[in-house]
Each structure stands twice: as structure tokens, then as C-alpha cells.
């Protein structure tokens, strides 16, 4: 029933203009639409790989602590280098089960890296080994 549906990931933002600047300028995602669905309720939509990231302005919001959006790429290292060149800061982890080297971790048959948007939403990049 849902196999043909378009996936939409919803994130919250305390400052929509700052968030639009991050997603466009640092991540290179085009702003597809800016709308106000209810009075005072603004959103921005960014297409990514057939899915859509919908960021809604909602004042000060706590982050969830999990990774609500992951971008799957063919080769993670050049993507990480390119995003760093645009000012994106990657998370570093040093746990017994997860260790990053230059911001990238090996996780089973995947390589992964994580970074935060301006509101602290944890975003991921993933490539298959």
C-alpha cells in the first residue's frame, strides 16, 4: 500500500531562516518550497534522493537524540570532505562498539558519519562497504 508513497522526514527548527541557510548553503539541498500551512506555522521543503525533508519552524524545541534523517551515498569519504569544506562539523565517537576516525565509523557492512543541523537534529551519512 505504501510502496509508491514519497517519504517525507519532518524536523523542527527554532529559526527557519538559519535552517534554510544550513540546508541550502552547507548541505547543497535546493529549497523546493516555502509555505505557511497554518497562520504562523511556516515550513521549508528540501528534496533529497526522491524523498523530502520538511523543516517546520516551531520555536525552541528539544532534539530527540536519535538520527531522524540519513543520506545514503556511494562513497562517504569525499562527501564528508566536501561538507567539511562547507563548514559542517562531524561528531566524533570513541566507544567500544563505535569509533570514528576522521569523522567516519565502520558499522558492520556500512561506513557512517554524523553531524548536527543548527537545532541539534542529528543527521547521518551512510555508504555500503
C-alpha positions in Angstrom: 0.0 0.0 0.0 2.8 2.5 0.8 5.5 1.2 -1.6 4.7 4.0 -4.1 4.4 6.7 -1.5 7.0 9.6 -1.3 8.9 9.6 2.0 8.8 12.8 4.0 11.1 13.3 7.0 9.8 16.0 9.4 12.3 18.1 11.5 11.8 21.0 13.8 13.6 24.3 13.7 13.8 27.2 16.1 14.9 29.6 13.4 13.7 28.7 9.9 15.9 31.2 8.0 19.0 29.9 9.7 18.0 26.3 9.0 17.3 27.1 5.3 20.7 28.7 5.1 22.3 25.5 6.5 20.4 23.0 4.3 21.0 25.1 1.2 24.4 26.5 1.8 26.2 23.8 3.7 24.4 20.6 2.6 23.7 21.8 -1.0 20.0 20.8 -0.9 17.7 23.0 -3.0 14.8 24.8 -1.3 11.8 23.3 -3.2 9.1 25.1 -1.3 8.5 27.5 1.5 5.0 27.6 2.8 2.7 28.6 5.7 0.3 25.8 6.2 -1.5 27.4 9.2 -1.2 31.1 10.3 2.2 31.4 11.9 3.2 27.8 11.1 6.0 28.0 8.5 7.8 25.2 6.7 10.6 24.7 4.2 10.9 21.6 2.0 14.1 20.2 0.5 14.1 17.3 -2.0 16.8 14.6 -1.5 17.0 11.4 -3.4 13.3 11.0 -4.1 12.4 11.9 -0.5 11.6 15.2 1.1 12.9 16.8 4.2 10.2 19.1 5.7 11.6 21.5 8.3 9.0 23.3 10.3 9.6 26.4 12.5 8.4 25.7 16.0 10.3 27.9 18.3 12.7 26.4 20.9 12.4 22.6 20.5 14.4 19.9 22.2 16.2 17.4 19.9 15.3 13.8 20.0 18.8 12.4 20.4 18.3 9.9 17.5 19.1 10.2 13.8 15.9 11.1 12.0 17.5 11.6 8.6 20.3 9.6 6.9 21.7 10.3 3.5 22.9 7.1 1.7 25.8 7.8 -0.7 28.1 5.7 -2.8 31.4 6.8 -1.3 31.3 8.5 2.1 34.8 10.0 2.3 34.5 12.6 -0.5 31.1 13.6 0.8 32.5 14.1 4.3 35.4 16.1 2.9 33.1 18.3 0.8 30.7 19.0 3.7 33.7 19.8 6.0 34.8 22.3 3.3 31.4 24.0 3.6 31.8 24.3 7.4 29.9 21.1 8.6 31.3 19.7 11.8 31.2 16.0 12.2 30.6 14.2 15.5 33.4 12.1 17.0 32.7 8.9 18.9 35.0 6.7 20.8 33.0 3.8 22.4 33.9 0.1 22.5 31.3 -0.6 19.8 31.6 2.6 17.8 34.7 4.6 17.0 35.1 7.3 14.4 38.3 8.0 12.5 38.3 11.4 10.7 34.6 11.5 11.5 33.7 8.2 9.8 32.9 4.9 11.6 32.7 1.3 10.3 29.4 -0.2 11.3 29.0 -3.7 10.1 28.8 -3.6 6.3 28.4 0.2 6.3 30.6 3.3 6.8 28.8 6.1 8.6 29.3 9.7 9.8 27.0 12.0 11.8 26.6 15.8 12.1 24.1 18.2 13.6 22.0 20.9 12.0 21.6 24.3 13.6 18.9 23.0 16.0 20.9 19.9 17.0 19.0 17.4 14.9 21.5 14.5 14.4 21.8 13.8 10.6 23.8 10.8 9.2 25.6 9.9 6.0 25.9 6.2 5.2 27.7 4.2 2.5 27.8 0.4 1.9 31.2 -1.2 2.1 
